[in-house]
Amino acid sequence: MKGWIKLHRGITGHWLWSDKPFSRGQAFMDLVLMANHKDKMVPLGSQLVEVSRGSFITSELKLSDRWGWSKTKTRSFLKMLQTDHMIVKKSDRKKTTITIVNYSVYQDIETTEEPQKNHKKTIEEPQKNTNKNVKNEKNNKKSTLKSTKKSTTFVPPTLENVMGYCQEKGYEIDCERFIDFYSSKGWMVGKNKMKDWKAAVRNWVRREKDDSKPQVKSKANHNFDQRDYDFEAIENKAIQRINGKE
């Protein structure tokens, strides 16, 4: 089957969704539903942490309780998703950050057909609010398209953007190292501001290939033959000559 559907986040509050334990497909969809739809600041203890679009902060313990799984099963499942390049998981002592790879691919494609007027919704909302949200969404998309055409300002890519592009092109690089490198340089290429981060990724790939080639050492040319000398014998001959002259 082809095509896709829109799924409202309110499904997570429905009794069908609360049935445990979750299946693997339901657990992955739950990760997508929990991901931020835009960049935002999140309080973590006494600090504010910026969480990018397509990412969210959680813990393996929270996910285990949410899905009705053991902690071992949860950790194993997250590792499988990473191996299949579906998520990126980073953990430290305070938190676990999960990023959905290709989140924009899942969310930014527009539907080609409008729902039927009399279609019953799985999760019902007031019709007036729904229509208003649709209009606002369309207006926001139009304004975004206009501003994109007028603006030529470079926007640094997220880790998700770089990983998605590398996966599409079949590149095998350390995406996190790429982001850290150019972030430390303020996304500058020499003395100029970067204009195309995808071109920078391609150059990065070429440099890594060149660095991996074995280096051929040049042999120095000598105009003499190397010989082995008996220095003790030479010294004895010199002494004999001196004694003979005396």
NUGU-389145 format. One record per residue: residue in three letters; x, y, z of N, C-alpha, C in turn. Coordinates in pm, whole numbers, padded with zeros to 5 digits, always signed. Layout:
alaXYZXYZXYZ;...
//
This chain:
met+00083-00120+00000+00000+00000+00000+00086+00124+00000;lys+00042+00225-00074+00116+00350-00082+00035+00462-00017;gly+00104+00576+00005+00037+00689+00066+00057+00692+00216;trp-00001+00792+00280+00015+00804+00423-00107+00870+00485;ile-00114+00867+00618-00227+00925+00688-00176+01024+00793;lys-00262+01116+00834-00230+01204+00946-00285+01142+01074;leu-00203+01143+01178-00244+01084+01306-00233+01191+01414;his-00343+01224+01480-00344+01325+01583-00279+01272+01711;arg-00204+01361+01779-00137+01319+01901-00235+01276+02011;gly-00361+01321+01997-00461+01284+02097-00489+01135+02104;ile-00442+01059+02004-00463+00914+02006-00397+00850+02128;thr-00289+00917+02180-00219+00860+02295-00304+00861+02422;gly-00413+00942+02422-00500+00945+02538-00619+00853+02525;his-00629+00783+02412-00741+00693+02388-00717+00559+02458;trp-00826+00492+02496-00813+00364+02567-00745+00258+02482;leu-00758+00267+02348-00691+00171+02261-00539+00180+02275;trp-00491+00304+02290-00346+00326+02296-00288+00284+02431;ser-00370+00284+02533-00321+00254+02668-00310+00104+02693;asp-00354+00022+02599-00346-00123+02616-00200-00166+02613;lys-00155-00245+02712-00016-00286+02723-00006-00438+02728;pro+00109-00495+02687+00230-00426+02639+00216-00378+02494;phe+00296-00276+02458+00294-00225+02322+00358-00325+02226;ser+00315-00320+02101+00388-00392+01997+00507-00306+01955;arg+00599-00361+01876+00715-00283+01832+00673-00166+01742;gly+00575-00195+01653+00528-00089+01565+00463+00023+01643;gln+00385-00012+01744+00319+00088+01827+00422+00168+01906;ala+00527+00100+01953+00631+00168+02030+00705+00270+01944;phe+00737+00233+01818+00806+00329+01731+00716+00447+01698;met+00588+00419+01670+00494+00528+01642+00479+00619+01763;asp+00490+00561+01882+00482+00640+02004+00601+00736+02013;leu+00719+00690+01969+00837+00777+01967+00816+00896+01872;val+00758+00867+01755+00732+00974+01658+00633+01075+01716;leu+00530+01025+01785+00429+01113+01843+00486+01199+01955;met+00585+01148+02027+00644+01223+02137+00746+01327+02091;ala+00794+01315+01967+00896+01407+01918+00840+01549+01902;asn+00924+01649+01927+00883+01788+01914+00856+01822+01767;his+00747+01895+01741+00718+01935+01603+00789+02065+01567;lys+00857+02128+01667+00940+02245+01640+01044+02256+01751;asp+01150+02335+01725+01253+02356+01827+01193+02426+01948;lys+01236+02385+02068+01185+02452+02188+01280+02429+02305;met+01267+02515+02407+01347+02503+02528+01270+02419+02630;val+01341+02327+02693+01278+02236+02789+01349+02248+02923;pro+01277+02268+03035+01343+02274+03166+01393+02136+03208;leu+01519+02133+03252+01579+02008+03300+01653+02040+03429;gly+01592+02007+03541+01649+02045+03669+01646+02195+03685;ser+01763+02255+03707+01775+02400+03722+01821+02467+03593;gln+01820+02393+03481+01867+02447+03354+01759+02437+03247;leu+01777+02519+03142+01694+02510+03023+01775+02446+02912;val+01720+02343+02851+01790+02269+02745+01714+02286+02616;glu+01785+02319+02508+01721+02332+02377+01706+02195+02312;val+01585+02163+02273+01557+02035+02208+01509+02063+02066;ser+01574+02003+01968+01546+02031+01827+01417+01963+01781;arg+01366+02009+01670+01248+01949+01607+01280+01803+01571;gly+01187+01714+01601+01208+01573+01574+01278+01500+01688;ser+01309+01571+01798+01377+01510+01912+01293+01530+02038;phe+01327+01455+02142+01263+01474+02272+01350+01409+02379;ile+01329+01453+02503+01406+01402+02618+01320+01303+02695;thr+01380+01191+02731+01308+01087+02805+01409+01005+02883;ser+01372+00887+02922+01464+00791+02985+01415+00651+02952;glu+01505+00555+02959+01467+00417+02931+01363+00368+03032;leu+01373+00417+03157+01277+00376+03261+01137+00427+03228;lys+01128+00552+03180+00997+00608+03144+00936+00533+03026;leu+01019+00501+02926+00968+00429+02809+00923+00288+02847;ser+01000+00224+02934+00963+00089+02979+00827+00090+03046;asp+00805+00187+03134+00676+00198+03203+00564+00235+03106;arg+00595+00320+03009+00495+00365+02913+00449+00251+02821;trp+00544+00166+02784+00514+00059+02689+00478-00074+02756;gly+00499-00083+02887+00472-00208+02956+00578-00313+02926;trp+00702-00268+02907+00814-00357+02875+00914-00359+02990;ser+01004-00458+02985+01117-00458+03077+01222-00358+03027;lys+01308-00316+03117+01413-00221+03077+01508-00284+02975;thr+01534-00414+02989+01622-00483+02895+01561-00486+02755;lys+01431-00514+02746+01364-00517+02616+01362-00378+02553;thr+01339-00276+02636+01337-00138+02585+01473-00099+02529;arg+01579-00127+02605+01715-00092+02560+01749-00166+02431;ser+01712-00293+02422+01739-00372+02303+01664-00317+02181;phe+01538-00276+02202+01457-00221+02092+01515-00090+02040;leu+01555-00002+02131+01616+00126+02091+01746+00103+02014;lys+01822+00000+02056+01946-00032+01985+01917-00082+01844;met+01810-00161+01828+01770-00209+01696+01731-00092+01605;leu+01658+00006+01659+01618+00122+01580+01739+00203+01536;gln+01840+00212+01624+01963+00283+01586+02037+00209+01475;thr+02043+00078+01487+02113-00003+01386+02047+00013+01249;asp+01915+00028+01248+01842+00044+01123+01831+00191+01081;his+01905+00279+01150+01909+00422+01117+01770+00486+01122;met+01691+00445+01221+01558+00503+01239+01556+00609+01348;ile+01647+00597+01446+01660+00696+01552+01807+00719+01582;val+01834+00830+01653+01965+00855+01712+01943+00873+01862;lys+02013+00795+01943+01993+00798+02088+02122+00842+02157;lys+02110+00945+02241+02224+00994+02320+02184+00995+02466;ser+02268+00938+02550+02237+00930+02692+02352+00985+02774;asp+02318+01049+02886+02415+01089+02986+02355+01062+03123;arg+02415+01116+03228+02367+01087+03363+02230+01146+03393;lys+02196+01254+03321+02072+01324+03352+01956+01287+03261;lys+01984+01247+03138+01874+01231+03042+01913+01139+02927;thr+01811+01103+02850+01828+01032+02724+01756+01113+02617;thr+01829+01154+02513+01770+01230+02404+01755+01140+02282;ile+01634+01134+02228+01606+01052+02111+01568+01143+01995;thr+01631+01122+01881+01602+01198+01759+01548+01104+01653;ile+01434+01137+01595+01374+01056+01490+01440+01092+01357;val+01507+00996+01297+01569+01019+01166+01460+01034+01060;asn+01478+01132+00972+01379+01159+00865+01244+01204+00922;tyr+01246+01272+01037+01120+01320+01096+01046+01411+00998;ser+01120+01497+00927+01057+01588+00831+00991+01512+00717;val+01052+01400+00678+00993+01320+00570+00858+01266+00614;tyr+00847+01226+00742+00721+01173+00792+00614+01281+00804;gln+00655+01406+00835+00559+01508+00875+00531+01616+00771;asp+00621+01641+00676+00608+01759+00591+00539+01733+00458;ile+00511+01608+00424+00444+01579+00297+00296+01615+00309;glu+00243+01687+00211+00104+01729+00217+00013+01622+00155;thr-00105+01607+00212-00201+01512+00156-00262+01568+00029;thr-00303+01478-00060-00360+01519-00189-00511+01516-00188;glu-00570+01455-00086-00716+01447-00079-00765+01498+00055;glu-00871+01577+00055-00931+01627+00178-01025+01520+00235;pro-01033+01509+00368-01126+01411+00428-01270+01441+00386;gln-01349+01338+00372-01490+01356+00339-01560+01433+00450;lys-01658+01516+00410-01724+01605+00506-01792+01528+00617;asn-01851+01413+00583-01927+01339+00685-01848+01224+00745;his-01715+01226+00721-01633+01116+00772-01622+01123+00924;lys-01642+01012+00993-01633+01010+01138-01486+01003+01180;lys-01448+01089+01273-01309+01094+01320-01289+00995+01434;thr-01170+00941+01440-01137+00853+01551-01129+00933+01680;ile-01068+01052+01669-01061+01142+01783-01133+01269+01744;glu-01246+01300+01807-01328+01413+01767-01283+01540+01835;glu-01281+01649+01757-01256+01783+01807-01363+01875+01753;pro-01386+01988+01817-01486+02082+01765-01455+02120+01622;gln-01559+02116+01536-01540+02140+01393-01486+02280+01365;lys-01532+02379+01442-01488+02515+01418-01340+02530+01443;asn-01292+02470+01551-01149+02479+01582-01065+02408+01477;thr-01117+02294+01426-01045+02219+01325-01028+02301+01197;asn-01140+02362+01151-01134+02444+01030-01039+02562+01048;lys-01042+02620+01168-00956+02734+01195-00810+02692+01192;asn-00781+02575+01248-00643+02527+01248-00593+02497+01108;val-00682+02442+01023-00645+02412+00885-00612+02540+00810;lys-00695+02645+00830-00671+02773+00762-00540+02834+00810;asn-00517+02829+00941-00394+02884+00995-00272+02810+00942;glu-00286+02677+00930-00176+02597+00880-00143+02633+00735;lys-00249+02650+00651-00229+02687+00512-00164+02825+00501;asn-00212+02920+00584-00156+03054+00581-00009+03053+00624;asn+00024+02972+00725+00161+02963+00771+00252+02905+00664;lys+00201+02803+00590+00280+02742+00483+00304+02841+00369;lys+00200+02923+00337+00216+03021+00230+00320+03125+00269;ser+00312+03174+00394+00408+03274+00438+00549+03217+00445;thr+00559+03088+00483+00690+03023+00488+00751+03012+00350;leu+00669+02975+00250+00718+02964+00113+00764+03099+00061;lys+00688+03207+00090+00726+03340+00044+00857+03385+00108;ser+00869+03363+00238+00991+03406+00306+01111+03325+00261;thr+01088+03197+00225+01197+03113+00178+01249+03163+00044;lys+01159+03206-00043+01201+03256-00175+01278+03387-00162;lys+01234+03475-00070+01298+03605-00057+01429+03596+00018;ser+01434+03508+00119+01551+03503+00206+01660+03414+00148;thr+01783+03462+00157+01898+03383+00113+01989+03352+00231;thr+01938+03373+00353+02017+03350+00472+02042+03200+00491;phe+02169+03167+00519+02203+03027+00540+02149+02978+00674;val+02083+02863+00672+02029+02802+00794+02107+02674+00822;pro+02182+02668+00933+02261+02548+00963+02173+02424+00972;pro+02220+02311+00923+02140+02188+00929+02143+02127+01069;thr+02041+02049+01098+02040+01973+01223+02107+01838+01198;leu+02135+01767+01307+02193+01634+01294+02101+01544+01213;glu+01971+01562+01232+01871+01484+01157+01882+01512+01007;asn+01901+01641+00969+01914+01676+00828+02034+01607+00764;val+02149+01614+00832+02273+01558+00777+02262+01406+00766;met+02206+01341+00869+02193+01195+00867+02098+01151+00756;gly+01988+01225+00739+01893+01191+00633+01955+01204+00495;tyr+02035+01311+00474+02099+01334+00344+02203+01225+00315;cys+02284+01190+00417+02386+01087+00400+02322+00951+00372;gln+02210+00923+00439+02140+00796+00416+02084+00792+00274;glu+02033+00905+00226+01979+00913+00091+02086+00892-00015;lys+02206+00949+00008+02315+00941-00089+02406+00821-00068;gly+02389+00751+00042+02475+00635+00068+02612+00673+00122;tyr+02624+00792+00185+02751+00836+00241+02768+00777+00380;glu+02891+00738+00412+02921+00686+00545+03022+00777+00612;ile+02973+00875+00686+03059+00967+00759+03007+00981+00901;asp+03091+01039+00987+03049+01069+01124+02972+01201+01121;cys+02839+01193+01113+02755+01312+01099+02768+01405+01220;glu+02779+01346+01336+02791+01428+01456+02922+01506+01456;arg+03031+01444+01409+03160+01511+01398+03153+01624+01296;phe+03080+01602+01185+03062+01706+01083+02993+01828+01143;ile+02882+01804+01219+02808+01914+01281+02896+01989+01381;asp+02969+01913+01466+03052+01976+01569+03164+02060+01505;phe+03223+02009+01396+03334+02077+01330+03291+02214+01276;tyr+03181+02215+01198+03140+02340+01137+03070+02433+01237;ser+03009+02376+01342+02950+02460+01445+03059+02539+01517;ser+03173+02473+01543+03284+02541+01611+03342+02652+01525;lys+03327+02643+01393+03377+02745+01303+03271+02849+01266;gly+03154+02839+01330+03047+02933+01298+02992+02914+01158;trp+03002+02789+01107+02956+02755+00972+03021+02845+00866;met+03154+02866+00886+03234+02943+00790+03318+02846+00708;val+03335+02879+00580+03426+02805+00490+03536+02903+00453;gly+03649+02889+00519+03753+02989+00502+03709+03118+00568;lys+03703+03228+00489+03659+03358+00541+03514+03388+00504;asn+03450+03295+00434+03314+03319+00386+03212+03232+00460;lys+03090+03284+00472+02982+03208+00533+02938+03096+00440;met+02915+02978+00497+02873+02864+00417+02739+02894+00348;lys+02727+02852+00222+02603+02873+00147+02526+02743+00124;asp+02598+02632+00115+02533+02503+00083+02595+02394+00169;trp+02524+02352+00276+02582+02251+00366+02591+02114+00300;lys+02504+02088+00200+02512+01960+00131+02641+01949+00050;ala+02684+02061-00009+02811+02063-00081+02926+02038+00016;ala+02913+02092+00139+03015+02070+00241+03022+01923+00280;val+02906+01856+00285+02903+01712+00315+02977+01634+00206;arg+02950+01671+00078+03016+01600-00032+03167+01621-00028;asn+03211+01743+00002+03355+01769+00014+03414+01691+00130;trp+03339+01678+00238+03383+01601+00355+03405+01454+00317;val+03312+01401+00239+03323+01261+00194+03447+01243+00108;arg+03471+01339+00014+03589+01328-00073+03718+01336+00006;arg+03724+01424+00106+03846+01436+00186+03873+01309+00264;glu+03768+01247+00318+03788+01123+00393+03839+01011+00303;lys+03791+01009+00177+03840+00908+00083+03987+00931+00050;asp+04026+01058+00033+04166+01089+00002+04257+01055+00119;asp+04210+01082+00242+04291+01054+00360+04310+00904+00381;ser+04213+00825+00331+04221+00680+00351+04315+00612+00253;lys+04360+00684+00145+04451+00624+00048+04590+00609+00108;pro+04660+00495+00083+04795+00476+00138+04893+00576+00077;gln+04981+00634+00158+05079+00730+00112+05205+00655+00066;val+05256+00690-00053+05375+00627-00110+05497+00708-00071;lys+05588+00648+00000+05709+00719+00042+05811+00721-00072;ser+05866+00837-00097+05967+00851-00203+06101+00804-00152;lys+06173+00733-00235+06305+00684-00200+06411+00788-00235;ala+06499+00818-00142+06604+00916-00167+06707+00859-00262;asn+06755+00940-00357+06857+00898-00453+06996+00924-00395;his+07077+00823-00397+07215+00836-00349+07310+00810-00465;asn+07418+00890-00472+07518+00876-00578+07637+00795-00532;phe+07621+00722-00423+07733+00641-00374+07679+00508-00327;asp+07767+00409-00326+07733+00276-00278+07768+00265-00131;gln+07678+00201-00059+07703+00181+00084+07799+00065+00102;arg+07906+00085+00182+08007-00018+00204+08025-00041+00353;asp+08073-00161+00384+08105-00195+00523+08256-00183+00543;tyr+08297-00104+00640+08440-00080+00664+08483-00147+00795;asp+08609-00205+00793+08670-00262+00913+08759-00155+00975;phe+08704-00076+01063+08775+00039+01120+08895-00005+01204;glu+08889-00123+01266+09002-00172+01347+09123-00201+01259;ala+09097-00262+01142+09208-00293+01049+09270-00166+00995;ile+09190-00067+00965+09242+00059+00912+09331+00126+01016;glu+09287+00120+01144+09366+00183+01250+09502+00114+01266;asn+09505-00019+01256+09631-00094+01270+09729-00060+01158;lys+09679-00047+01036+09763-00010+00923+09825+00127+00943;ala+09745+00219+00994+09797+00355+01017+09908+00355+01121;ile+09897+00274+01227+09998+00266+01331+10127+00209+01274;gln+10115+00104+01188+10232+00041+01128+10311+00140+01040;arg+10237+00222+00966+10302+00320+00880+10379+00423+00963;ile+10323+00464+01073+10388+00562+01159+10514+00503+01219;asn+10506+00380+01265+10622+00314+01327+10731+00292+01222;gly+10695+00266+01099+10796+00242+00993+10871+00369+00961;lys+10803+00485+00965+10871+00612+00937+10968+00648+01046;glu+10935+00611+01170+11026+00641+01281+11151+00553+01275;
//
